[in-house]
Amino acid sequence: MIPTTLQARRAWLQRTAIGFGGLAFQALLQQEASAETPESATRQNPNAPKPAHFAARAKRIVFMFMTGGPSQVDTFDPKPRLDKDHGKPPPFELPKITFAKQGNLLKSPWKFKQYGESGLPVSDLFPHIGKQVDDLCILRSVHGTNPAHGGAMLKLHTGSDQFVRPSMGSWITYGLGTENENLPAFITICPTLAHGGVNNWGAAFLPASCQGTPLGNAAVSAAQASVKHIHNGRIDADLQRRQLDLIAAMNRDHLTSSGPNQALEGRLNSFELAYRMQSTMPEVQNLANESAATKSLYGIDDPITENFGRQCLMARRFLEAGVRFVQVSHSDSEVQWDQHSNLYQGHTKNAAEVDKPIAGFLQDLKARGLLKDTLVLWGGEFGRTPTAQGTDGRDHNPHGFTMWLAGGGVKGGYAYGATDDHGYYAIENKTHINDLHATMLHLLGLDHKRLTYRYAGRDFRLTDLAGQVAKDILA
């Protein structure tokens, strides 16, 4: 006879679990029992490699983030009509919401030159990158929704400018895992702490193991950037191992009685990863064994390019070591790419610091055979207006700007999309941030509609309810 009360029914089911249900229940208990030994449970890698949805063109990704918003009409999107109409009122309607007051049209102070077999034009700001243009897939029609740094930066990094959501590095880690269990799957070097800060590399509701690991921050030189407390000067590795095993056993006992606890399990896994990182992380960050020629290629022998060059060289070493997603950030607290004034001085300084390191990074990846399956992304959270702010600045422009990709299965020496004649609005093959994310995931073998995580009663994804793969840029 089946009991009538809820509590009694539960007890009866537990005692009399029969048939296939009983077999499944017993198998589940056996799995839990075998997983609860400290040695096996605490040393499993939650970010172990996972199969892609389909054949991937890229295995790993590096994001070169230019904080503040580089100007597309001064870098990779030349506008002869803007030169012709310099000083005139804009012959188009401005957006209903602008970040600052805008004036007349402002031509670029830089000339553009054609490079490579493709003949794609690149500004005089980037003579070194120009020589690599045949490997670049230049997206000239990227657009977003937010004219403010904070919202635009979150949109680019997480797909949302309104809510706290997992970053793209965390989504990729969740989908693919990592190829080195002794390093984090997602590393961000010298990230900015402003405009969203840790949310730009956070895991939000995804498992804690998908969280990005910062090396330093924008206020710390790349030479000093490291994981805090990476060295333990008080106790040796054997004693640390015994301590971790004891902590794990105590917490597994707690989990047995309390039930699953994602936060606690994530913390245990972070302890294990931190233990393993103590020897691996300093080794990867150590550039001493790199040749003088390699350091020169990245500009580490020049004080102007040394800092960003060091970031780029560390990024290459992390990629070689199996890290899935690496971000490097060019962020100067005094002169970011955010030139509301002093456009010429600011963009000249910034470009000089990153041009040679980025070109060297691309050359080095290609020489090592890594570029073909490494996706490189370059850009900022938005672009700049072709109209002037004051006499020598440009306002924020999320309505049409340039980013570029390289390697990882995209067409090289190729320009995709277009802005209008003056460079304000994306008008051809428009690529929303959601489309950019969908395309990046596709190149990594992930269907953005299938990469979901159920939280608070609904399925979430990086692209939310939007996103189209830009198939025309695929090689």
C-alpha positions in Angstrom: 0.0 0.0 0.0 1.4 3.4 -1.0 1.7 5.9 1.9 -0.5 9.0 1.7 1.7 11.7 3.3 4.5 13.3 1.3 7.2 12.5 3.9 6.0 8.9 4.1 5.9 8.5 0.3 9.5 9.8 0.0 10.7 7.2 2.6 8.8 4.5 0.9 10.3 5.3 -2.5 13.8 5.3 -1.0 13.2 1.8 0.6 11.5 0.2 -2.3 13.2 1.8 -5.3 12.5 -1.0 -7.9 13.1 -1.7 -11.6 15.1 0.6 -13.7 14.5 3.4 -11.3 16.2 1.4 -8.6 19.1 0.4 -10.8 19.6 4.1 -11.7 19.4 5.1 -8.1 22.0 2.5 -7.0 24.3 3.5 -9.9 24.0 7.2 -8.8 24.9 6.3 -5.2 27.9 4.3 -6.5 29.1 7.2 -8.6 28.8 9.6 -5.6 30.6 7.2 -3.3 33.5 6.7 -5.7 33.7 10.5 -6.3 34.0 11.4 -2.6 37.5 10.2 -1.9 39.7 13.2 -1.3 42.3 12.1 -3.8 39.8 11.7 -6.7 37.2 14.3 -5.9 39.6 17.2 -5.2 42.0 16.5 -8.0 39.5 16.3 -10.9 39.8 19.2 -13.3 36.4 20.9 -13.7 37.7 22.5 -16.9 39.0 19.3 -18.6 38.8 19.5 -22.4 35.3 19.1 -23.8 34.3 18.2 -27.3 33.1 21.0 -29.6 29.7 20.9 -31.2 31.3 20.6 -34.6 34.8 20.8 -36.3 36.5 23.8 -35.0 38.7 26.2 -37.1 40.3 27.7 -34.0 41.4 26.0 -30.7 42.2 29.1 -28.7 41.7 32.9 -28.7 43.5 36.0 -27.7 41.7 39.3 -27.3 43.8 42.5 -27.7 41.6 45.1 -26.0 42.2 48.7 -26.7 40.5 50.5 -23.7 38.6 53.6 -24.5 37.7 53.2 -28.1 40.1 53.7 -31.1 38.8 55.8 -34.0 37.9 53.7 -37.0 38.3 56.7 -39.4 41.8 57.2 -38.2 43.0 53.6 -38.3 41.4 51.0 -40.6 38.4 52.7 -42.3 39.6 55.6 -44.5 36.9 58.1 -45.6 37.9 60.4 -48.6 34.5 62.1 -48.3 35.3 63.1 -44.7 38.5 64.7 -45.9 36.6 66.6 -48.6 33.8 67.8 -46.2 36.2 68.7 -43.3 34.8 71.6 -41.2 31.2 71.3 -42.6 28.1 70.5 -40.6 27.3 66.7 -40.8 24.9 66.1 -43.6 23.1 63.3 -41.6 21.0 63.1 -38.5 22.9 62.5 -35.3 21.7 59.8 -32.9 19.1 60.8 -30.4 21.5 60.0 -27.6 25.1 61.2 -27.7 27.7 61.1 -25.1 28.9 64.7 -25.6 28.2 67.7 -27.7 29.4 67.2 -31.3 30.5 69.8 -33.8 31.3 69.8 -37.5 33.1 67.1 -39.5 36.7 66.4 -38.6 39.0 64.8 -41.2 41.7 62.4 -40.1 45.1 63.9 -39.4 46.7 60.7 -40.7 47.2 59.4 -44.3 46.3 55.8 -45.3 48.6 53.5 -47.3 47.8 50.3 -49.1 49.7 47.2 -47.9 50.3 43.7 -48.9 48.9 41.7 -51.8 45.4 42.5 -50.7 46.1 46.3 -51.0 44.0 47.0 -47.9 44.5 50.5 -46.6 45.9 51.1 -43.1 46.6 54.4 -41.4 50.1 55.7 -40.9 49.4 55.1 -37.2 50.1 51.4 -37.8 53.0 50.8 -40.2 54.0 47.5 -38.6 50.5 46.1 -38.4 50.0 47.3 -42.0 52.7 44.9 -43.1 50.6 42.0 -41.7 47.4 43.1 -43.3 47.2 40.0 -45.5 46.4 38.1 -42.3 43.8 40.5 -41.1 40.0 40.2 -41.5 38.9 43.8 -41.0 35.3 44.2 -39.8 34.3 47.7 -40.7 30.6 47.5 -39.7 30.6 46.5 -36.0 28.0 48.3 -33.9 26.6 48.2 -30.4 23.9 49.8 -28.3 25.6 51.9 -25.6 27.6 55.1 -26.0 29.0 55.0 -22.4 32.2 53.2 -21.5 30.8 51.0 -18.8 27.8 49.7 -20.7 29.7 49.3 -24.0 32.6 47.5 -22.3 30.2 45.1 -20.5 28.3 44.5 -23.8 31.6 43.6 -25.6 32.9 41.4 -22.8 29.6 39.7 -21.6 27.0 40.3 -24.3 24.9 42.5 -21.9 25.1 46.1 -21.0 22.4 46.0 -18.3 22.9 42.9 -16.2 25.8 41.0 -14.7 26.4 38.1 -17.1 29.3 35.7 -17.7 32.2 37.1 -19.8 32.9 35.6 -23.2 36.1 34.0 -21.9 34.0 32.3 -19.2 31.5 31.0 -21.8 34.3 29.6 -23.9 35.9 28.0 -20.9 32.5 26.5 -20.0 32.1 25.2 -23.5 35.5 23.8 -24.3 37.5 23.6 -21.1 41.3 23.9 -21.1 44.3 21.9 -22.3 46.5 22.5 -19.2 45.1 21.5 -15.8 48.0 23.4 -14.1 46.9 26.8 -15.4 43.6 28.7 -15.5 41.6 28.2 -18.7 41.1 32.0 -18.9 43.7 34.6 -18.1 43.5 38.4 -18.5 46.7 40.4 -18.3 46.7 43.9 -16.8 43.0 44.4 -17.1 41.3 47.7 -16.3 39.5 47.9 -13.0 37.1 50.6 -14.3 33.9 50.4 -16.3 32.6 47.1 -15.1 35.9 46.0 -13.6 35.9 42.3 -12.6 32.5 41.7 -14.3 34.4 41.9 -17.6 36.2 38.7 -16.8 33.7 37.2 -14.3 31.8 33.9 -14.5 28.6 35.3 -12.9 26.3 32.2 -12.6 28.6 29.9 -14.5 30.7 27.5 -12.4 33.4 29.3 -10.5 36.1 27.5 -12.4 35.2 29.5 -15.5 36.2 32.7 -13.9 39.0 34.7 -15.5 42.3 35.0 -13.6 43.8 38.5 -13.6 47.5 39.1 -13.8 48.0 42.5 -12.2 45.8 45.3 -13.5 46.1 48.5 -15.6 47.9 50.3 -12.9 50.7 47.7 -12.7 53.4 47.3 -15.3 53.4 44.0 -17.2 56.8 43.2 -15.7 55.3 43.3 -12.3 52.0 41.6 -13.2 51.5 38.3 -11.4 49.0 36.2 -9.5 48.9 37.3 -5.9 50.5 35.0 -3.3 51.8 32.6 -6.0 54.8 31.7 -3.7 54.4 30.2 -0.3 57.5 31.0 1.7 56.3 29.3 4.9 55.6 25.7 4.1 56.8 23.3 1.4 54.7 21.6 -1.3 54.3 18.3 0.6 52.8 19.9 3.6 50.5 22.0 1.4 49.3 18.8 -0.2 48.5 17.2 3.1 46.6 20.3 4.2 44.6 20.4 1.0 43.7 16.8 1.4 42.5 17.3 4.9 40.5 20.4 4.0 39.0 18.5 1.0 38.0 15.5 3.2 36.3 17.7 5.8 34.4 19.7 3.1 33.4 16.5 1.3 31.9 15.2 4.5 30.0 18.5 4.8 28.8 18.2 1.2 27.6 14.6 1.9 25.2 15.9 4.6 24.3 19.3 3.1 24.0 18.4 -0.5 25.6 20.0 -3.6 27.0 23.5 -3.1 28.5 25.0 -6.2 30.2 27.8 -4.4 32.0 25.4 -2.0 33.0 23.0 -4.7 34.3 25.9 -6.8 36.4 27.0 -3.8 37.9 23.5 -3.4 38.8 23.4 -7.1 40.4 26.8 -6.8 42.6 25.6 -4.0 43.7 22.7 -6.1 44.4 24.9 -9.1 46.3 27.4 -7.0 48.5 24.5 -5.6 49.3 23.4 -9.2 49.9 26.9 -10.5 52.7 27.6 -8.0 55.3 26.0 -10.3 53.7 26.4 -13.7 52.6 30.0 -13.7 56.0 31.6 -12.9 57.6 29.3 -15.5 55.3 30.5 -18.2 55.7 34.1 -17.2 59.5 33.9 -17.2 60.8 35.4 -20.4 64.4 34.9 -19.6 64.9 32.1 -22.0 63.3 33.9 -25.0 65.9 35.0 -27.5 67.0 38.6 -28.0 65.6 38.4 -31.5 62.2 37.4 -30.2 62.2 40.1 -27.5 63.1 42.7 -30.2 60.3 41.4 -32.4 57.8 42.2 -29.7 59.5 45.6 -28.9 60.6 44.6 -25.4 64.0 46.2 -26.0 62.3 49.6 -26.5 60.9 51.5 -23.5 57.9 52.7 -25.6 56.8 49.3 -26.6 58.2 47.3 -23.7 55.1 47.1 -21.6 52.6 46.0 -24.1 55.2 43.8 -25.9 55.7 41.9 -22.7 52.0 41.3 -22.4 51.9 40.0 -25.9 54.8 37.7 -25.4 53.3 36.3 -22.2 50.1 35.8 -24.1 51.9 33.7 -26.7 53.5 31.6 -24.0 50.1 31.0 -22.3 48.6 30.0 -25.5 51.4 27.5 -26.2 50.9 26.2 -22.7 47.2 25.3 -23.4 45.3 28.3 -22.0 42.1 28.6 -23.9 41.4 32.3 -23.7 43.9 35.1 -23.1 43.2 38.8 -23.0 45.8 41.6 -23.1 44.7 45.2 -22.5 46.2 48.4 -23.5 44.9 50.7 -20.8 46.6 53.9 -19.7 44.9 55.7 -16.8 46.1 59.0 -18.2 45.8 58.5 -22.0 43.5 55.7 -23.1 42.1 55.6 -26.6 39.4 57.9 -25.3 40.4 61.1 -27.1 37.7 63.7 -26.5 40.5 66.1 -27.1 44.1 65.9 -28.2 43.3 63.3 -30.8 46.6 63.5 -32.6 48.8 63.3 -29.5 46.7 60.6 -27.8 46.2 58.3 -30.7 49.9 58.8 -31.8 51.1 57.8 -28.3 48.8 54.8 -28.0 49.5 53.4 -31.5 53.2 53.7 -31.0 53.0 51.6 -27.9 51.0 48.7 -29.5 51.8 48.7 -33.2 55.1 46.8 -33.2 54.1 44.3 -30.4 50.9 43.3 -32.2 52.7 42.9 -35.5 55.4 40.9 -33.8 52.9 38.7 -32.1 51.2 37.9 -35.4 54.5 37.1 -37.0 55.6 34.9 -34.1 52.3 33.0 -34.1 52.6 32.4 -37.8 56.2 31.3 -37.7 55.3 28.8 -35.0 52.3 27.4 -36.8 49.9 28.7 -34.2 48.1 31.4 -36.2 46.1 28.9 -38.2 44.3 27.7 -35.2 44.5 30.7 -32.9 41.9 33.4 -33.3 43.1 36.9 -32.7 40.6 39.7 -31.9 41.6 43.4 -31.8 39.4 46.4 -30.9 37.8 48.6 -28.3 34.3 48.9 -26.8 33.3 51.3 -29.5 34.8 53.7 -32.1 34.8 57.5 -32.4 32.7 60.0 -34.3 33.7 61.6 -37.6 32.4 64.8 -36.1 34.6 66.9 -33.8 34.3 67.4 -30.1 35.9 70.8 -29.5 38.5 71.4 -32.1 40.7 68.2 -31.9 38.7 65.4 -30.3 36.1 62.8 -31.2 33.1 61.6 -29.2 32.1 58.0 -28.5 30.5 56.1 -31.4 28.9 52.7 -31.0 26.9 53.0 -34.2 29.7 51.9 -36.7 33.3 51.1 -35.9 36.1 48.7 -36.7 37.5 45.6 -35.1 39.7 43.0 -36.8 40.2 39.2 -36.6 43.2 37.2 -37.7 44.0 33.5 -37.9 41.7 30.9 -36.6 39.8 30.2 -39.8 39.0 33.7 -41.0 39.8 35.2 -44.4 43.0 37.2 -44.4 43.5 40.4 -46.4 39.7 40.9 -46.3 37.5 43.8 -45.4 33.9 43.0 -44.4 31.1 45.5 -44.1 31.1 49.2 -44.4 30.1 52.5 -42.7 28.6 55.4 -44.5 30.7 57.9 -46.5 31.7 59.8 -43.4 32.2 56.8 -41.1 29.4 57.3 -38.6 26.9 54.5 -39.1 27.3 50.9 -40.1 25.3 50.4 -43.3 26.6 47.2 -45.1 26.8 43.7 -43.6 26.2 45.2 -40.2 27.9 43.2 -37.5 26.3 43.6 -34.0 28.3 42.7 -30.9 26.0 39.6 -30.7 27.0 38.7 -34.2 30.7 39.0 -33.4 30.2 36.7 -30.4 28.3 34.2 -32.5 31.0 34.2 -35.1 33.8 33.8 -32.6 32.0 30.8 -31.0 31.4 29.3 -34.4 35.1 29.5 -35.3 35.8 27.6 -32.0 33.4 24.9 -32.9 30.5 26.1 -30.7 27.0 26.7 -31.8 26.0 29.9 -29.9 22.4 28.7 -29.7 23.4 25.4 -28.1 26.0 26.9 -25.6 23.4 27.5 -22.9 23.3 27.4 -19.1 20.1 27.1 -17.1 19.9 29.7 -14.3 17.0 31.2 -12.3 14.5 29.2 -14.4 15.7 30.1 -17.9 18.4 29.2 -20.4 21.1 31.9 -20.8 23.7 32.2 -23.6 26.4 34.7 -24.5 24.3 36.0 -27.5 21.0 35.9 -25.5 18.2 35.9 -28.1 20.2 37.3 -31.0 23.4 36.7 -33.0 24.1 35.6 -36.6 27.4 34.0 -37.8 29.1 36.2 -40.4 29.7 33.3 -42.7 31.2 35.5 -45.4 34.4 36.0 -43.4 35.1 32.3 -42.9 38.1 31.0 -44.9 
